Structures are given as structure tokens and as C-alpha cells.
Amino acid sequence: MVLDSKDSWRNLPYALMPAGVGLGLLIYPWVGVLDPAMTAPIMVPFGIVWLLIAGCINSYHSELILDEQEGSVVYRTSLWLHSWGNKALRGNVPRVVLKKEGGSYRFVMELTEGEDIQVTTFDYWRSREWSEHVAAFLRVELIDKCRDGDSLSAEELNASLCDQQIELEPPGEAPGKIEMVWDSPNRATIAIPARGIIPSARPRLALGLLSLLSSLSVPLLGWHPALYLGGPVLAMIFWYRPLAQATHRETISVSPRGLLVQISNFGRSRTVSLASHEIRSVSVVKGDDARFEHQDFDWHAVCVESVEGVDAHVQLGSHLPRMKHVEWLRKTLLYILTK
């Protein structure tokens, strides 16, 4: 098994600056005011060097290679035509530890003999999924310090709701504007409608409107007509998040066999499906919880987490206004999934 972190779009912002410098050095001798015969021999070599640096930055990626025959995990880093790696063998790693350092997440394979192997990723869920794969493969304990030191053994990483004894009372009527329809005695469809414009989004809407109005002053100030575009562009930047919040809606079909979720907002739509034996837990996340994804909302949500090997999780109800609504959603999903 190979786990690859090659995401060119993540490296691209860091590669743009040296690429721009390189292109500028290559072009300037022929468009500048100085004699090309004098500037080209100096600028062109430096321009090529800067473009090579940009290519190296954009090509940087890492991968984990899990070799079942050898019982080893190889963490290999590649930089264009060069790569280097470290190896951990099964039996030489007592545990895997996941933690946050600065703005990134890192999991560490602690070696009994030799130097520990550290793997850094951009986001929590990628680091969590990779560390689960490694811990299950090496058959060791996973300690997640991002969850107050929560630990799972190799067996618990693959334990689903089907392996747990959960008894819950019926959740009762759906609160607020949530709609729940029983399609059959064991299947229900839960619809969480869009909330519309929320109060905290009004300042961004006002700033977007001011940006549009400011573009009308361009001819009065004698600026170039191309600056007309600045107002609409800034307005869309300010309005995107409020519009995504206002149009966010979710439809959840749930039964003891699993759940099917459709999430849509501002023209985007995605569907996620998980079988019951693929779901490890259904819990409430909020605030600075590492599992909480601050994409469109910053309050609370229900996190449906998958077992090791599935690499799928889904966040539901993030736009619900009250915690009791989120708690109802969690209990309802658990009740039906374990019914």
C-alpha cells in the first residue's frame, strides 16, 4: 500500500514567487531599458536558477509505503529527481503518536532502536487517517494527543458500531426547522434546510456592497477603467462565505445498514455514503476540537468517523443554530444506525 501526499495545488502558492522572479529575469533583458547584450548574460542564468527552485518546490511531496511481506513502513520524501526515506520495521515501533505542532499536524513512529520517524501533514484528518493505517499495519497503539491523549489499540481501530452495544431511547420529534420522515420502520430521511443570512455575516455583506459602490468612483478619480473590476472581485471575496452559509443544506438518509448524505451550498454538492460496519463513532464536535472543520461555520456539528482503512468522515449539522439540535441529530443517527 502506498499513501501519497502529492497535492500540487498546495505547493503552487509557494512556487509562484520564485517562478515570477525567474520569468522576470528571463524577460527583462529584452523589454527593459538597458542593452540586452549587457544584462542577458547576468540575468538569464539567475532566471533559470529561480525557475529550477520553483520546480523543486512544486514537485515536493511525501509518501508512505507499507510493505506487508517485509513488515516495514517506509516514509519517503521526493524533491524533483531526488528522494530519500526512513524505514520502520514491525516490532521496532511500540506506538504511534499524533500531535499538533504550530499550524500543522504530525504523527510520530516511536522507534525502540533508532531515531523516531516524523510525518507532517497539512490537516488533521489526513494525519489521522495515515496514522491509523500505520498503527493498524504495525499492530501497535495509536495515541492522539489532539484528542486529550485518546488511545486506540490496533483492534479498536477496526471496531465499528456493529461491534458496540448501544441502547438509546427514541429521539422524539425533530426540533426547529429540521424535517424527519420515516420511509419505513427502519429508515428515515432527515432534511436540514438552509438558514439564510445569519447575523454574523452582515459585516461581510456590508463590506462587499461598499466595494461595489467604490468602483463607481473610478472615473471621478481619473483611474484606469480596468480598475472597475476591483469592486466586483472584492465583493465576491467578501460575499462568498455568507452566501455559502446562507445556502448550506443537508439531506440524510439513514438506516441500520448505513447512511447516505447529500450536502449542497452555493452551487456545490457532494454525496457521502457509509455502511454501518464502516462507522466507528458518531459524536458532537465544537470549538477548537481538532475534528471540527471550520469551512463555513464555527459553532458545532456532528462528526461521523469511519474505521481504519475507509478514509471517509462526514460533518453534519454544522449550520444548526442550537446545541440541542445538534445533540438531537447525534442521538437520532445513533438510534437508527444501531436499531
VOPAGU-2260 file (C-alpha; in pm, 1 decimal, decimal comma):
REM VOPAGU-2260
SITE   aa  ch    i         X         Y         Z
SITE  MET   A    0       0,0       0,0       0,0
SITE  VAL   A    1     124,1     349,1     -90,1
SITE  LEU   A    2     -12,2     664,7      74,3
SITE  ASP   A    3      87,3     965,6    -136,6
SITE  SER   A    4      54,8    1332,1     -34,5
SITE  LYS   A    5     113,2    1476,9    -382,0
SITE  ASP   A    6    -111,1    1785,7    -396,3
SITE  SER   A    7      32,7    2028,4    -649,2
SITE  TRP   A    8    -220,2    2296,2    -563,2
SITE  ARG   A    9     -87,3    2305,8    -206,1
SITE  ASN   A   10     268,2    2365,9    -328,2
SITE  LEU   A   11     169,9    2609,3    -603,6
SITE  PRO   A   12     133,6    2924,7    -385,6
SITE  TYR   A   13     487,3    2873,7    -253,3
SITE  ALA   A   14     623,3    2817,6    -604,6
SITE  LEU   A   15     461,6    3125,3    -761,6
SITE  MET   A   16     703,8    3379,9    -613,9
SITE  PRO   A   17    1029,1    3218,1    -736,6
SITE  ALA   A   18     862,3    3137,9   -1069,9
SITE  GLY   A   19     764,8    3504,1   -1110,8
SITE  VAL   A   20    1117,0    3618,5   -1024,3
SITE  GLY   A   21    1264,7    3370,2   -1271,4
SITE  LEU   A   22    1035,2    3474,5   -1556,2
SITE  GLY   A   23    1105,8    3840,7   -1481,5
SITE  LEU   A   24    1480,6    3785,6   -1500,5
SITE  LEU   A   25    1443,6    3596,9   -1828,4
SITE  ILE   A   26    1221,4    3858,6   -1993,3
SITE  TYR   A   27    1370,5    4184,5   -1863,4
SITE  PRO   A   28    1684,0    4193,6   -2084,9
SITE  TRP   A   29    1463,9    4224,2   -2396,5
SITE  VAL   A   30    1192,8    4454,7   -2260,6
SITE  GLY   A   31    1398,8    4671,7   -2025,8
SITE  VAL   A   32    1575,6    4996,2   -2096,7
SITE  LEU   A   33    1927,6    4853,0   -2069,8
SITE  ASP   A   34    2124,6    4688,2   -2350,7
SITE  PRO   A   35    2037,1    4311,7   -2369,6
SITE  ALA   A   36    2398,2    4229,1   -2453,3
SITE  MET   A   37    2495,7    4364,3   -2112,6
SITE  THR   A   38    2207,2    4236,5   -1894,8
SITE  ALA   A   39    2125,1    3897,4   -2053,1
SITE  PRO   A   40    2448,1    3716,2   -1952,9
SITE  ILE   A   41    2380,8    3807,8   -1589,6
SITE  MET   A   42    2001,8    3782,6   -1562,6
SITE  VAL   A   43    1930,2    3472,0   -1771,9
SITE  PRO   A   44    2136,7    3229,0   -1560,2
SITE  PHE   A   45    1977,9    3362,8   -1241,9
SITE  GLY   A   46    1633,3    3338,0   -1403,0
SITE  ILE   A   47    1693,4    2971,1   -1484,3
SITE  VAL   A   48    1805,6    2907,0   -1126,5
SITE  TRP   A   49    1489,1    3067,4    -986,2
SITE  LEU   A   50    1270,3    2858,5   -1221,3
SITE  LEU   A   51    1450,0    2544,1   -1105,5
SITE  ILE   A   52    1380,3    2643,4    -744,3
SITE  ALA   A   53    1010,1    2691,6    -829,8
SITE  GLY   A   54    1001,0    2349,1    -996,4
SITE  CYS   A   55    1157,6    2185,7    -691,1
SITE  ILE   A   56     905,1    2348,6    -457,4
SITE  ASN   A   57     610,0    2243,7    -673,2
SITE  SER   A   58     737,2    1885,0    -705,5
SITE  TYR   A   59     788,4    1832,9    -331,8
SITE  HIS   A   60     577,9    1552,2    -187,7
SITE  SER   A   61     599,8    1261,5      52,6
SITE  GLU   A   62     462,5     909,5      61,3
SITE  LEU   A   63     429,0     616,7     297,9
SITE  ILE   A   64     497,4     267,9     163,4
SITE  LEU   A   65     353,0     -19,5     367,0
SITE  ASP   A   66     525,1    -345,1     271,9
SITE  GLU   A   67     332,8    -644,9     407,8
SITE  GLN   A   68     594,8    -901,7     309,1
SITE  GLU   A   69     877,8    -722,4     488,1
SITE  GLY   A   70     656,2    -581,4     763,2
SITE  SER   A   71     801,7    -234,1     715,3
SITE  VAL   A   72     684,2     122,0     676,0
SITE  VAL   A   73     898,7     348,9     456,4
SITE  TYR   A   74     846,6     724,7     474,8
SITE  ARG   A   75     994,0     869,1     155,8
SITE  THR   A   76    1027,1    1235,2      60,2
SITE  SER   A   77    1072,8    1332,9    -305,0
SITE  LEU   A   78    1209,1    1657,4    -443,7
SITE  TRP   A   79    1204,0    1652,9    -823,4
SITE  LEU   A   80    1465,3    1392,4    -930,5
SITE  HIS   A   81    1588,1    1317,3    -578,5
SITE  SER   A   82    1424,0    1121,4    -296,6
SITE  TRP   A   83    1524,6     997,4      47,0
SITE  GLY   A   84    1347,7     792,8     312,4
SITE  ASN   A   85    1340,9     626,8     655,6
SITE  LYS   A   86    1222,4     278,9     742,0
SITE  ALA   A   87    1041,1     138,5    1047,0
SITE  LEU   A   88    1002,5    -235,7    1099,2
SITE  ARG   A   89     716,9    -413,3    1270,4
SITE  GLY   A   90     826,1    -496,4    1623,8
SITE  ASN   A   91    1056,1    -195,4    1648,7
SITE  VAL   A   92     769,0      53,8    1692,6
SITE  PRO   A   93     586,9      34,8    2028,9
SITE  ARG   A   94     335,2     308,1    1948,6
SITE  VAL   A   95     230,8     585,0    1707,9
SITE  VAL   A   96     163,0     933,8    1846,6
SITE  LEU   A   97     -38,1    1205,2    1669,6
SITE  LYS   A   98       5,3    1568,2    1781,6
SITE  LYS   A   99     -24,5    1926,8    1665,3
SITE  GLU   A  100     280,0    2148,2    1623,0
SITE  GLY   A  101     222,4    2506,0    1516,8
SITE  GLY   A  102     -16,8    2520,0    1223,7
SITE  SER   A  103      46,4    2161,5    1108,3
SITE  TYR   A  104     -18,1    1812,0    1235,9
SITE  ARG   A  105     243,1    1544,6    1286,0
SITE  PHE   A  106     240,5    1179,3    1377,5
SITE  VAL   A  107     547,7    1008,7    1510,8
SITE  MET   A  108     650,4     644,2    1481,9
SITE  GLU   A  109     845,4     599,6    1804,2
SITE  LEU   A  110    1124,4     350,4    1743,1
SITE  THR   A  111    1271,5     126,0    2011,5
SITE  GLU   A  112    1606,4     136,1    1832,4
SITE  GLY   A  113    1697,5     427,5    1610,9
SITE  GLU   A  114    1564,8     775,8    1551,0
SITE  ASP   A  115    1188,9     835,8    1555,6
SITE  ILE   A  116    1019,4     890,4    1219,3
SITE  GLN   A  117     802,9    1201,8    1197,5
SITE  VAL   A  118     541,7    1259,6     927,9
SITE  THR   A  119     399,4    1612,0     890,0
SITE  THR   A  120      76,4    1687,4     702,0
SITE  PHE   A  121    -131,8    1997,0     633,5
SITE  ASP   A  122    -456,4    1894,9     801,6
SITE  TYR   A  123    -572,6    1684,4    1094,4
SITE  TRP   A  124    -779,3    1428,4     906,7
SITE  ARG   A  125    -502,5    1331,2     665,5
SITE  SER   A  126    -262,8    1290,1     956,5
SITE  ARG   A  127    -523,2    1088,7    1148,0
SITE  GLU   A  128    -601,3     859,4     855,2
SITE  TRP   A  129    -233,7     797,7     779,2
SITE  SER   A  130    -150,9     731,5    1144,9
SITE  GLU   A  131    -441,7     485,2    1167,4
SITE  HIS   A  132    -312,5     297,0     862,4
SITE  VAL   A  133      37,3     281,8    1011,5
SITE  ALA   A  134     -76,3     181,7    1361,7
SITE  ALA   A  135    -304,3     -93,0    1228,1
SITE  PHE   A  136     -33,9    -216,5     990,7
SITE  LEU   A  137     232,4    -226,9    1264,4
SITE  ARG   A  138     -26,0    -363,8    1513,7
SITE  VAL   A  139      52,2    -102,9    1777,2
SITE  GLU   A  140    -138,1     152,4    1982,4
SITE  LEU   A  141    -233,9     492,4    1839,9
SITE  ILE   A  142    -225,9     785,9    2083,0
SITE  ASP   A  143    -397,4    1102,9    1961,8
SITE  LYS   A  144    -279,2    1400,0    2168,1
SITE  CYS   A  145    -510,9    1624,5    1966,5
SITE  ARG   A  146    -795,3    1446,6    2148,5
SITE  ASP   A  147    -655,4    1476,4    2500,5
SITE  GLY   A  148    -442,0    1166,3    2466,9
SITE  ASP   A  149    -718,7     937,4    2340,5
SITE  SER   A  150    -569,8     597,5    2259,2
SITE  LEU   A  151    -686,0     309,5    2041,2
SITE  SER   A  152    -537,1     -34,9    2006,8
SITE  ALA   A  153    -491,2    -197,2    1665,2
SITE  GLU   A  154    -812,3    -397,3    1722,9
SITE  GLU   A  155   -1013,6     -91,9    1830,2
SITE  LEU   A  156    -914,8      93,5    1512,7
SITE  ASN   A  157   -1131,5    -151,6    1317,1
SITE  ALA   A  158   -1419,7    -168,0    1566,4
SITE  SER   A  159   -1743,0     -30,1    1418,3
SITE  LEU   A  160   -2086,6      48,2    1558,1
SITE  CYS   A  161   -2181,6    -310,5    1477,5
SITE  ASP   A  162   -1929,3    -427,0    1740,8
SITE  GLN   A  163   -2062,6    -197,2    2013,3
SITE  GLN   A  164   -2356,0    -243,9    2248,2
SITE  ILE   A  165   -2553,5      80,5    2226,7
SITE  GLU   A  166   -2906,1     120,1    2360,8
SITE  LEU   A  167   -3084,2     452,1    2313,3
SITE  GLU   A  168   -3435,0     579,6    2362,6
SITE  PRO   A  169   -3628,4     706,5    2058,2
SITE  PRO   A  170   -3514,5    1064,4    1987,6
SITE  GLY   A  171   -3859,3    1221,1    1967,6
SITE  GLU   A  172   -3984,7    1491,1    1733,2
SITE  ALA   A  173   -3740,3    1686,0    1519,3
SITE  PRO   A  174   -3666,7    2027,3    1673,9
SITE  GLY   A  175   -3661,8    2363,2    1498,8
SITE  LYS   A  176   -3687,7    2353,1    1119,6
SITE  ILE   A  177   -3542,3    2003,4    1088,3
SITE  GLU   A  178   -3769,9    1766,6     899,8
SITE  MET   A  179   -3765,3    1389,5     954,5
SITE  VAL   A  180   -3977,8    1147,1     754,5
SITE  TRP   A  181   -3990,7     772,8     827,8
SITE  ASP   A  182   -3975,1     598,8     489,6
SITE  SER   A  183   -4013,1     262,1     663,7
SITE  PRO   A  184   -3994,2     136,4    1024,2
SITE  ASN   A  185   -3613,5     123,5     999,8
SITE  ARG   A  186   -3533,3     400,3     752,0
SITE  ALA   A  187   -3567,9     776,2     787,2
SITE  THR   A  188   -3481,8    1082,0     581,7
SITE  ILE   A  189   -3365,8    1390,0     770,5
SITE  ALA   A  190   -3366,8    1724,7     589,4
SITE  ILE   A  191   -3184,3    2021,8     741,0
SITE  PRO   A  192   -3283,5    2330,9     538,9
SITE  ALA   A  193   -3071,9    2636,5     469,0
SITE  ARG   A  194   -3063,7    2904,1     738,7
SITE  GLY   A  195   -3039,6    3208,7     515,9
SITE  ILE   A  196   -2827,5    3510,0     605,2
SITE  ILE   A  197   -2703,2    3483,6     963,6
SITE  PRO   A  198   -2636,8    3796,3    1176,7
SITE  SER   A  199   -2260,2    3742,5    1193,7
SITE  ALA   A  200   -2242,4    3757,0     810,9
SITE  ARG   A  201   -2382,3    4110,7     784,4
SITE  PRO   A  202   -2045,8    4293,0     819,7
SITE  ARG   A  203   -1901,1    4095,7     527,3
SITE  LEU   A  204   -2210,2    4172,8     318,7
SITE  ALA   A  205   -2171,9    4542,5     400,0
SITE  LEU   A  206   -1803,8    4538,9     302,0
SITE  GLY   A  207   -1891,5    4370,0     -27,4
SITE  LEU   A  208   -2153,0    4635,8    -100,2
SITE  LEU   A  209   -1902,3    4912,9     -21,7
SITE  SER   A  210   -1656,5    4750,7    -263,0
SITE  LEU   A  211   -1914,1    4762,7    -541,2
SITE  LEU   A  212   -2000,7    5123,4    -468,6
SITE  SER   A  213   -1633,7    5222,2    -459,5
SITE  SER   A  214   -1586,7    5101,0    -816,5
SITE  LEU   A  215   -1826,8    5377,1    -924,8
SITE  SER   A  216   -1572,2    5636,2    -810,5
SITE  VAL   A  217   -1305,2    5513,9   -1056,7
SITE  PRO   A  218   -1393,5    5765,6   -1336,4
SITE  LEU   A  219   -1420,4    6050,4   -1085,7
SITE  LEU   A  220   -1065,2    5986,5    -968,4
SITE  GLY   A  221    -933,2    5951,3   -1323,9
SITE  TRP   A  222    -806,6    5597,8   -1272,0
SITE  HIS   A  223    -769,8    5333,9   -1543,4
SITE  PRO   A  224   -1105,5    5174,1   -1646,5
SITE  ALA   A  225    -964,1    4827,2   -1571,7
SITE  LEU   A  226    -992,6    4912,9   -1201,7
SITE  TYR   A  227   -1370,2    4881,0   -1242,0
SITE  LEU   A  228   -1314,9    4506,4   -1192,5
SITE  GLY   A  229   -1164,9    4559,5    -848,8
SITE  GLY   A  230   -1501,3    4633,9    -687,3
SITE  PRO   A  231   -1684,6    4319,9    -809,1
SITE  VAL   A  232   -1385,1    4098,5    -731,5
SITE  LEU   A  233   -1360,2    4227,9    -373,8
SITE  ALA   A  234   -1737,2    4197,7    -336,6
SITE  MET   A  235   -1727,9    3829,7    -432,7
SITE  ILE   A  236   -1443,3    3769,9    -188,6
SITE  PHE   A  237   -1646,3    3926,7      93,2
SITE  TRP   A  238   -1975,7    3764,3      -9,2
SITE  TYR   A  239   -1861,3    3409,5     -78,6
SITE  ARG   A  240   -1867,2    3284,3     282,1
SITE  PRO   A  241   -2205,1    3447,7     371,8
SITE  LEU   A  242   -2362,4    3304,8      54,5
SITE  ALA   A  243   -2217,4    2960,0     126,2
SITE  GLN   A  244   -2360,0    2979,6     478,8
SITE  ALA   A  245   -2698,8    3102,4     356,6
SITE  THR   A  246   -2743,9    2821,2     101,2
SITE  HIS   A  247   -2598,0    2531,4     305,4
SITE  ARG   A  248   -2844,8    2240,8     328,5
SITE  GLU   A  249   -2817,8    1871,7     409,7
SITE  THR   A  250   -3027,5    1563,8     335,4
SITE  ILE   A  251   -2950,8    1248,2     533,1
SITE  SER   A  252   -3094,5     905,8     459,3
SITE  VAL   A  253   -3018,6     670,9     748,9
SITE  SER   A  254   -3099,8     310,0     831,8
SITE  PRO   A  255   -2936,7      24,7    1025,7
SITE  ARG   A  256   -2743,5     -54,3     707,2
SITE  GLY   A  257   -2573,2     286,0     696,7
SITE  LEU   A  258   -2625,8     644,0     589,1
SITE  LEU   A  259   -2629,5     844,5     267,0
SITE  VAL   A  260   -2560,9    1217,8     295,2
SITE  GLN   A  261   -2604,4    1491,2      35,3
SITE  ILE   A  262   -2456,9    1830,9     122,8
SITE  SER   A  263   -2503,4    2133,8    -103,3
SITE  ASN   A  264   -2421,6    2503,7     -79,2
SITE  PHE   A  265   -2370,5    2787,2    -324,9
SITE  GLY   A  266   -2378,4    2567,6    -633,9
SITE  ARG   A  267   -2159,5    2292,4    -488,5
SITE  SER   A  268   -2289,4    1947,8    -400,0
SITE  ARG   A  269   -2130,0    1630,3    -271,3
SITE  THR   A  270   -2257,6    1290,5    -163,0
SITE  VAL   A  271   -2107,3    1067,3     103,7
SITE  SER   A  272   -2218,4     714,8     189,0
SITE  LEU   A  273   -2103,5     495,8     476,8
SITE  ALA   A  274   -2218,0     146,7     571,8
SITE  SER   A  275   -2276,4      69,4     939,5
SITE  HIS   A  276   -1972,2    -156,6     958,4
SITE  GLU   A  277   -1762,7     134,7     827,4
SITE  ILE   A  278   -1867,0     377,9    1103,5
SITE  ARG   A  279   -1666,4     386,4    1426,0
SITE  SER   A  280   -1836,7     671,2    1611,5
SITE  VAL   A  281   -2096,9     947,0    1592,6
SITE  SER   A  282   -2006,6    1235,8    1821,9
SITE  VAL   A  283   -2052,9    1608,4    1874,5
SITE  VAL   A  284   -1755,8    1833,4    1792,7
SITE  LYS   A  285   -1723,0    2204,9    1854,5
SITE  GLY   A  286   -1486,1    2493,5    1912,1
SITE  ASP   A  287   -1118,6    2402,5    1896,4
SITE  ASP   A  288   -1176,6    2027,1    1861,4
SITE  ALA   A  289    -926,0    1902,9    1601,7
SITE  ARG   A  290   -1200,9    1706,1    1427,2
SITE  PHE   A  291   -1415,1    2016,2    1370,4
SITE  GLU   A  292   -1373,9    2153,7    1017,2
SITE  HIS   A  293   -1410,4    2533,2    1009,2
SITE  GLN   A  294   -1512,5    2552,2     646,1
SITE  ASP   A  295   -1831,1    2756,9     653,9
SITE  PHE   A  296   -1937,1    2761,0    1019,5
SITE  ASP   A  297   -1758,6    2796,7    1353,3
SITE  TRP   A  298   -2008,0    2660,2    1605,2
SITE  HIS   A  299   -2072,9    2287,7    1646,1
SITE  ALA   A  300   -2150,2    1978,5    1439,1
SITE  VAL   A  301   -2195,6    1602,3    1440,5
SITE  CYS   A  302   -1887,0    1413,2    1325,7
SITE  VAL   A  303   -1937,2    1068,2    1173,5
SITE  GLU   A  304   -1599,9     894,7    1182,9
SITE  SER   A  305   -1505,7     584,5     985,6
SITE  VAL   A  306   -1298,2     284,1    1083,5
SITE  GLU   A  307    -937,2     239,4     973,8
SITE  GLY   A  308    -899,8     171,4     603,9
SITE  VAL   A  309   -1212,8     353,4     487,1
SITE  ASP   A  310   -1067,4     708,2     494,1
SITE  ALA   A  311   -1405,0     878,2     497,6
SITE  HIS   A  312   -1564,3    1104,9     751,8
SITE  VAL   A  313   -1850,7    1349,9     731,1
SITE  GLN   A  314   -1951,6    1655,9     932,8
SITE  LEU   A  315   -2325,9    1712,2     969,0
SITE  GLY   A  316   -2546,1    1983,5    1115,2
SITE  SER   A  317   -2272,5    2246,9    1128,5
SITE  HIS   A  318   -2526,8    2517,7    1041,1
SITE  LEU   A  319   -2777,4    2424,3    1310,6
SITE  PRO   A  320   -2836,5    2722,2    1542,8
SITE  ARG   A  321   -2854,3    2544,6    1879,5
SITE  MET   A  322   -2653,8    2277,0    2055,7
SITE  LYS   A  323   -2970,7    2086,3    2148,7
SITE  HIS   A  324   -3046,6    2049,1    1776,6
SITE  VAL   A  325   -2700,9    1900,6    1719,2
SITE  GLU   A  326   -2745,6    1665,3    2016,1
SITE  TRP   A  327   -3081,5    1552,6    1875,8
SITE  LEU   A  328   -2920,5    1480,6    1539,0
SITE  ARG   A  329   -2643,1    1273,9    1700,2
SITE  LYS   A  330   -2887,2    1068,8    1909,5
SITE  THR   A  331   -3118,4    1016,6    1612,4
SITE  LEU   A  332   -2839,3     890,6    1387,5
SITE  LEU   A  333   -2707,8     657,2    1658,2
SITE  TYR   A  334   -3056,5     529,6    1740,2
SITE  ILE   A  335   -3136,0     437,5    1379,5
SITE  LEU   A  336   -2789,9     304,7    1292,9
SITE  THR   A  337   -2793,6      69,7    1593,8
SITE  LYS   A  338   -3162,9     -13,0    1584,8
